[in-house]
Amino acid sequence: MQISAKADYAVRALVELAADSERPLTCEAIASAQDIPFRFLKSVFRDLRAAGLVRSQRGCEGGYWIGRDADTITVAEVMTAVDGEFFTLRGVRPDALDYPGAAHGLPELWRSVEAAAHGVLGGTTIAGLAERGVRVPARRPAPDVRDAPGVPA
């Protein structure tokens, strides 16, 4: 299974928006934060906006917001929004495949692969990914004064 750059960029952009939902983020800021080519990200946002996954506002106070609650947006939904069909084999959905002879059972394998991928990606939300990505600064342990020079043990 190959995941397109467009799907990868779309998920990363939405996770970035979900992680900082207090204010709109510019396409430039998201592209920079995620190391995504700006021009490509603009086309990704067009698809995301058409699917209702982001909303935008023009102007100096403008930018992009996540279109709805990040807990309700799954990775599978994002992939479908930017790439069309979720899973195809040479452009054909697995449920439409029919092979002759000894390979007759192969479409069932492809349907199982699709179901497994959809189970994982359909069960993973943008909010869940944003929560996993929040980096909590490592807390340094308080220095033990007994280890300080000149302090008797």
Salt bridges, closest charged atoms under 4 A:
ASP8 OD2 - ARG12 NH1 3.02
ASP20 OD2 - ARG23 NH2 2.67
ASP47 OD2 - LYS6 NZ 2.56
GLU77 OE1 - ARG68 NH2 2.72
GLU85 OE1 - ARG93 NE 3.51
ASP95 OD1 - ARG93 NE 3.78
ASP98 OD1 - HIS104 ND1 3.67
GLU108 OE1 - ARG111 NH2 3.35
GLU114 OE2 - ARG93 NH1 2.69
ASP144 OD2 - ARG146 NH2 2.72
